[in-house]
């Protein structure tokens, strides 16, 4: 078998399974682990995969912080579908917590209050959108403005949650890794999200398919602490199965 043929088999296996182990590839292709590591190094240089601790995945999992203006341009139609599906979960006279992120912006645009809605919001744009609706009472959190996301963080943002509880938290994230958990690029936002999770009866993550197998700088929680993930049809079947095996409900917005 030529090197090029091995490379194609490696990439094909990666497309099917999201992650491939050096030991598994060595056995499957009947070559040494050293040869496989060299193959993976070449494929990584070509930008076809990302190496990490004895295995390879499709893309670099580590996410850099980006501005909200830049992120708004990424997968807008998928975000609107996710937002619409999330909005269906709001019940009459509901009380919810709204975190931050561009998928959260899409969610806010899709909300149609059922009789009356109380929303605690960290997201300035979501507050602005909901502020046009007569049947919504908005508690806008204070704190330090995070310019890249147009949301608030810090101790003042956390304070109100000592005295209130809500039925649902709608949470945007930068990364979802079944083994590592849900993450964001900002440690202050992660700390606020943890407080929000404790104040909510149900944690609902809104994330397009590009967020899967990615990691931000700061961990918010283990995947087991999430009740529901709403995403788009771009999530691979293998990932869906991994999440369902861990008891995470997954809704595909189409």
C-alpha positions as a Markdown table, in Angstrom:
| # | Residue | x | y | z |
|---|---|---|---|---|
| 1 | Unk | 0.0 | 0.0 | 0.0 |
| 2 | Unk | 1.4 | 3.4 | -0.9 |
| 3 | Unk | 1.6 | 6.4 | 1.4 |
| 4 | Unk | -1.1 | 8.2 | -0.6 |
| 5 | Unk | -3.4 | 5.2 | -0.3 |
| 6 | Unk | -2.9 | 5.1 | 3.5 |
| 7 | Unk | -3.6 | 8.8 | 3.7 |
| 8 | Unk | -6.9 | 8.4 | 1.9 |
| 9 | Unk | -7.9 | 5.5 | 4.2 |
| 10 | Unk | -7.1 | 7.6 | 7.2 |
| 11 | Unk | -9.1 | 10.6 | 6.0 |
| 12 | Unk | -12.0 | 8.3 | 5.1 |
| 13 | Unk | -12.0 | 6.8 | 8.6 |
| 14 | Unk | -11.9 | 10.2 | 10.1 |
| 15 | Unk | -14.9 | 11.4 | 8.1 |
| 16 | Unk | -16.8 | 8.4 | 9.4 |
| 17 | Unk | -15.8 | 8.4 | 13.1 |
| 18 | Unk | -14.8 | 12.0 | 13.8 |
| 19 | Unk | -11.7 | 10.7 | 15.7 |
| 20 | Unk | -9.1 | 8.1 | 14.9 |
| 21 | Unk | -6.5 | 6.5 | 17.3 |
| 22 | Unk | -2.9 | 5.9 | 16.2 |
| 23 | Unk | -3.1 | 2.4 | 17.6 |
| 24 | Unk | -6.3 | 1.6 | 15.7 |
| 25 | Unk | -4.8 | 2.9 | 12.4 |
| 26 | Unk | -1.6 | 1.0 | 12.9 |
| 27 | Unk | -3.5 | -2.2 | 13.3 |
| 28 | Unk | -5.9 | -1.5 | 10.5 |
| 29 | Unk | -3.2 | -0.6 | 8.0 |
| 30 | Unk | -0.6 | -3.1 | 9.3 |
| 31 | Unk | 2.1 | -0.6 | 9.7 |
| 32 | Unk | 4.0 | 0.7 | 12.7 |
| 33 | Unk | 2.8 | 3.4 | 15.0 |
| 34 | Unk | 5.8 | 5.5 | 13.9 |
| 35 | Unk | 4.6 | 5.3 | 10.3 |
| 36 | Unk | 1.1 | 6.4 | 11.3 |
| 37 | Unk | 2.4 | 9.3 | 13.3 |
| 38 | Unk | 4.4 | 10.5 | 10.3 |
| 39 | Unk | 1.3 | 10.1 | 8.1 |
| 40 | Unk | -0.7 | 12.2 | 10.5 |
| 41 | Unk | 2.0 | 14.8 | 10.7 |
| 42 | Unk | 1.9 | 15.2 | 6.9 |
| 43 | Unk | -1.9 | 15.3 | 6.8 |
| 44 | Unk | -1.9 | 18.0 | 9.5 |
| 45 | Unk | 0.6 | 20.1 | 7.5 |
| 46 | Unk | -1.8 | 19.8 | 4.6 |
| 47 | Unk | -4.6 | 21.1 | 6.8 |
| 48 | Unk | -6.6 | 17.9 | 6.5 |
| 49 | Unk | -6.7 | 16.9 | 10.2 |
| 50 | Unk | -5.5 | 17.9 | 13.6 |
| 51 | Unk | -3.2 | 15.7 | 15.8 |
| 52 | Unk | -3.7 | 15.5 | 19.6 |
| 53 | Unk | -2.3 | 13.0 | 22.1 |
| 54 | Unk | -2.3 | 9.7 | 20.2 |
| 55 | Unk | -5.2 | 10.4 | 17.9 |
| 56 | Unk | -6.4 | 12.7 | 15.2 |
| 57 | Unk | -9.6 | 14.7 | 14.6 |
| 58 | Unk | -11.0 | 16.6 | 11.7 |
| 59 | Unk | -10.2 | 20.2 | 12.7 |
| 60 | Unk | -8.3 | 22.1 | 15.3 |
| 61 | Unk | -10.6 | 22.0 | 18.4 |
| 62 | Unk | -9.3 | 25.2 | 20.0 |
| 63 | Unk | -11.3 | 28.3 | 19.4 |
| 64 | Unk | -10.0 | 31.9 | 19.5 |
| 65 | Unk | -12.2 | 34.7 | 20.7 |
| 66 | Unk | -13.9 | 36.6 | 17.8 |
| 67 | Unk | -16.1 | 39.7 | 17.6 |
| 68 | Unk | -19.9 | 39.4 | 17.5 |
| 69 | Unk | -19.9 | 41.1 | 14.1 |
| 70 | Unk | -17.7 | 38.4 | 12.7 |
| 71 | Unk | -19.6 | 35.6 | 14.3 |
| 72 | Unk | -23.0 | 36.9 | 13.1 |
| 73 | Unk | -21.9 | 36.1 | 9.5 |
| 74 | Unk | -21.2 | 32.4 | 10.3 |
| 75 | Unk | -24.1 | 29.9 | 9.6 |
| 76 | Unk | -26.9 | 32.5 | 9.9 |
| 77 | Unk | -29.6 | 30.3 | 8.5 |
| 78 | Unk | -28.8 | 27.4 | 10.8 |
| 79 | Unk | -28.8 | 29.8 | 13.8 |
| 80 | Unk | -32.3 | 31.0 | 12.9 |
| 81 | Unk | -33.6 | 27.5 | 12.6 |
| 82 | Unk | -32.1 | 26.7 | 16.0 |
| 83 | Unk | -33.5 | 29.9 | 17.5 |
| 84 | Unk | -37.0 | 29.1 | 16.2 |
| 85 | Unk | -36.9 | 25.6 | 17.6 |
| 86 | Unk | -35.7 | 26.9 | 21.0 |
| 87 | Unk | -38.5 | 29.5 | 21.1 |
| 88 | Unk | -41.0 | 26.7 | 20.8 |
| 89 | Unk | -40.0 | 25.5 | 24.3 |
| 90 | Unk | -41.2 | 28.7 | 26.0 |
| 91 | Unk | -44.4 | 28.1 | 27.8 |
| 92 | Unk | -47.2 | 30.5 | 29.0 |
| 93 | Unk | -46.1 | 32.8 | 31.8 |
| 94 | Unk | -42.6 | 31.4 | 31.6 |
| 95 | Unk | -39.4 | 32.7 | 33.3 |
| 96 | Unk | -36.2 | 32.2 | 31.5 |
| 97 | Unk | -32.5 | 33.1 | 31.6 |
| 98 | Unk | -30.8 | 34.2 | 28.4 |
| 99 | Unk | -27.0 | 33.9 | 28.1 |
| 100 | Unk | -25.0 | 35.4 | 25.2 |
| 101 | Unk | -23.9 | 34.6 | 21.7 |
| 102 | Unk | -25.1 | 35.1 | 18.1 |
| 103 | Unk | -27.3 | 32.0 | 18.3 |
| 104 | Unk | -28.9 | 33.6 | 21.3 |
| 105 | Unk | -29.5 | 36.7 | 19.1 |
| 106 | Unk | -31.4 | 34.5 | 16.6 |
| 107 | Unk | -33.3 | 32.9 | 19.5 |
| 108 | Unk | -34.4 | 36.3 | 20.8 |
| 109 | Unk | -35.7 | 37.3 | 17.3 |
| 110 | Unk | -37.9 | 34.2 | 17.3 |
| 111 | Unk | -39.5 | 34.6 | 20.7 |
| 112 | Unk | -43.3 | 35.2 | 20.6 |
| 113 | Unk | -44.5 | 35.5 | 24.2 |
| 114 | Unk | -47.3 | 33.1 | 25.3 |
| 115 | Unk | -49.4 | 35.4 | 27.5 |
| 116 | Unk | -46.4 | 36.7 | 29.5 |
| 117 | Unk | -42.7 | 36.1 | 29.7 |
| 118 | Unk | -40.0 | 37.1 | 32.3 |
| 119 | Unk | -36.5 | 37.0 | 30.9 |
| 120 | Unk | -33.2 | 37.6 | 32.8 |
| 121 | Unk | -30.6 | 38.6 | 30.1 |
| 122 | Unk | -26.9 | 38.9 | 30.0 |
| 123 | Unk | -27.1 | 39.7 | 26.3 |
| 124 | Unk | -27.6 | 43.4 | 25.3 |
| 125 | Unk | -28.8 | 42.6 | 21.8 |
| 126 | Unk | -31.4 | 40.1 | 23.1 |
| 127 | Unk | -32.6 | 42.7 | 25.6 |
| 128 | Unk | -32.9 | 45.3 | 22.8 |
| 129 | Unk | -34.9 | 42.8 | 20.7 |
| 130 | Unk | -37.2 | 41.7 | 23.5 |
| 131 | Unk | -37.6 | 45.3 | 24.6 |
| 132 | Unk | -40.0 | 46.0 | 21.8 |
| 133 | Unk | -42.4 | 43.4 | 23.1 |
| 134 | Unk | -45.1 | 44.5 | 25.6 |
| 135 | Unk | -45.6 | 41.1 | 27.1 |
| 136 | Unk | -42.0 | 40.6 | 28.2 |
| 137 | Unk | -40.5 | 41.8 | 31.5 |
| 138 | Unk | -36.8 | 42.0 | 31.1 |
| 139 | Unk | -34.2 | 42.0 | 33.9 |
| 140 | Unk | -31.0 | 43.2 | 32.2 |
| 141 | Unk | -28.0 | 42.1 | 34.2 |
| 142 | Unk | -25.4 | 44.6 | 35.1 |
| 143 | Unk | -21.6 | 44.2 | 35.2 |
| 144 | Unk | -18.6 | 44.6 | 33.0 |
| 145 | Unk | -19.3 | 44.8 | 29.3 |
| 146 | Unk | -17.6 | 42.2 | 27.2 |
| 147 | Unk | -17.1 | 44.0 | 24.0 |
| 148 | Unk | -16.6 | 41.0 | 21.7 |
| 149 | Unk | -20.0 | 39.5 | 22.6 |
| 150 | Unk | -21.9 | 42.6 | 23.7 |
| 151 | Unk | -22.8 | 40.9 | 26.9 |
| 152 | Unk | -22.1 | 41.4 | 30.6 |
| 153 | Unk | -19.9 | 39.5 | 32.9 |
| 154 | Unk | -18.5 | 39.8 | 36.5 |
| 155 | Unk | -19.8 | 39.9 | 40.0 |
| 156 | Unk | -22.6 | 42.4 | 39.4 |
| 157 | Unk | -23.9 | 40.1 | 36.7 |
| 158 | Unk | -23.9 | 37.1 | 39.0 |
| 159 | Unk | -25.6 | 38.9 | 42.0 |
| 160 | Unk | -29.3 | 38.6 | 41.0 |
| 161 | Unk | -29.2 | 34.8 | 40.8 |
| 162 | Unk | -28.8 | 34.5 | 44.6 |
| 163 | Unk | -32.4 | 35.4 | 44.9 |
| 164 | Unk | -34.2 | 34.0 | 41.9 |
| 165 | Unk | -34.8 | 30.8 | 39.9 |
| 166 | Unk | -36.1 | 30.2 | 36.4 |
| 167 | Unk | -37.5 | 27.3 | 34.4 |
| 168 | Unk | -34.9 | 27.3 | 31.6 |
| 169 | Unk | -31.5 | 28.6 | 30.7 |
| 170 | Unk | -30.8 | 29.2 | 27.0 |
| 171 | Unk | -27.1 | 29.0 | 26.7 |
| 172 | Unk | -24.8 | 29.7 | 23.8 |
| 173 | Unk | -21.4 | 28.1 | 23.8 |
| 174 | Unk | -18.1 | 28.2 | 21.8 |
| 175 | Unk | -17.4 | 24.5 | 22.0 |
| 176 | Unk | -19.0 | 21.1 | 22.7 |
| 177 | Unk | -16.8 | 18.1 | 23.4 |
| 178 | Unk | -18.5 | 15.0 | 24.9 |
| 179 | Unk | -15.4 | 14.2 | 26.8 |
| 180 | Unk | -14.3 | 17.6 | 28.0 |
| 181 | Unk | -17.7 | 19.4 | 28.2 |
| 182 | Unk | -19.1 | 22.8 | 27.1 |
| 183 | Unk | -16.8 | 25.7 | 26.8 |
| 184 | Unk | -16.4 | 29.4 | 26.1 |
| 185 | Unk | -13.4 | 31.6 | 25.2 |
| 186 | Unk | -13.8 | 33.9 | 28.2 |
| 187 | Unk | -13.3 | 32.7 | 31.8 |
| 188 | Unk | -15.6 | 35.5 | 33.2 |
| 189 | Unk | -18.4 | 34.3 | 31.0 |
| 190 | Unk | -17.8 | 30.7 | 32.0 |
| 191 | Unk | -18.2 | 31.7 | 35.7 |
| 192 | Unk | -21.4 | 33.6 | 35.0 |
| 193 | Unk | -22.8 | 30.7 | 33.0 |
| 194 | Unk | -22.1 | 28.3 | 35.9 |
| 195 | Unk | -24.1 | 30.6 | 38.2 |
| 196 | Unk | -26.9 | 30.7 | 35.6 |
| 197 | Unk | -27.0 | 26.9 | 35.4 |
| 198 | Unk | -27.5 | 26.6 | 39.2 |
| 199 | Unk | -30.5 | 29.1 | 38.9 |
| 200 | Unk | -32.2 | 27.1 | 36.2 |
| 201 | Unk | -34.3 | 24.0 | 36.3 |
| 202 | Unk | -33.3 | 23.0 | 32.8 |
| 203 | Unk | -30.1 | 23.8 | 30.8 |
| 204 | Unk | -30.7 | 24.2 | 27.0 |
| 205 | Unk | -27.6 | 24.7 | 24.8 |
| 206 | Unk | -28.1 | 26.4 | 21.5 |
| 207 | Unk | -25.2 | 25.6 | 19.1 |
| 208 | Unk | -24.7 | 25.2 | 15.4 |
| 209 | Unk | -22.8 | 22.1 | 14.2 |
| 210 | Unk | -19.5 | 23.9 | 13.8 |
| 211 | Unk | -19.2 | 24.0 | 17.6 |
| 212 | Unk | -19.0 | 20.2 | 18.0 |
| 213 | Unk | -15.6 | 18.7 | 18.9 |
| 214 | Unk | -14.3 | 22.3 | 19.6 |
| 215 | Unk | -13.0 | 23.8 | 22.8 |
| 216 | Unk | -12.8 | 27.3 | 24.1 |
| 217 | Unk | -10.4 | 28.4 | 26.7 |
| 218 | Unk | -12.7 | 28.1 | 29.7 |
| 219 | Unk | -14.9 | 25.2 | 30.7 |
| 220 | Unk | -18.5 | 25.9 | 31.7 |
| 221 | Unk | -19.6 | 22.4 | 32.7 |
| 222 | Unk | -19.4 | 18.7 | 32.0 |
| 223 | Unk | -21.7 | 17.5 | 29.2 |
| 224 | Unk | -23.7 | 15.5 | 31.8 |
| 225 | Unk | -24.9 | 18.8 | 33.3 |
| 226 | Unk | -26.7 | 19.7 | 30.0 |
| 227 | Unk | -30.3 | 18.7 | 29.6 |
| 228 | Unk | -30.9 | 19.5 | 25.9 |
| 229 | Unk | -28.8 | 20.6 | 22.9 |
| 230 | Unk | -30.5 | 22.2 | 19.9 |
| 231 | Unk | -28.4 | 22.2 | 16.8 |
| 232 | Unk | -28.6 | 21.8 | 13.0 |
| 233 | Unk | -28.5 | 18.8 | 10.7 |
| 234 | Unk | -24.7 | 19.2 | 10.1 |
| 235 | Unk | -23.9 | 17.2 | 13.3 |
| 236 | Unk | -22.5 | 13.8 | 12.3 |
| 237 | Unk | -24.5 | 10.7 | 13.2 |
| 238 | Unk | -21.6 | 9.4 | 15.3 |
| 239 | Unk | -21.7 | 12.5 | 17.4 |
| 240 | Unk | -25.5 | 12.2 | 17.8 |
| 241 | Unk | -25.0 | 8.7 | 19.1 |
| 242 | Unk | -22.3 | 9.6 | 21.5 |
| 243 | Unk | -24.5 | 12.3 | 23.1 |
| 244 | Unk | -27.6 | 10.1 | 23.3 |
| 245 | Unk | -25.5 | 7.4 | 24.9 |
| 246 | Unk | -24.7 | 9.9 | 27.6 |
| 247 | Unk | -28.4 | 10.7 | 28.2 |
| 248 | Unk | -28.3 | 14.1 | 26.4 |
| 249 | Unk | -31.4 | 15.0 | 24.5 |
| 250 | Unk | -30.6 | 16.3 | 21.0 |
| 251 | Unk | -33.0 | 18.3 | 18.8 |
| 252 | Unk | -32.1 | 18.8 | 15.2 |
| 253 | Unk | -33.6 | 22.0 | 13.8 |
| 254 | Unk | -34.6 | 21.6 | 10.2 |
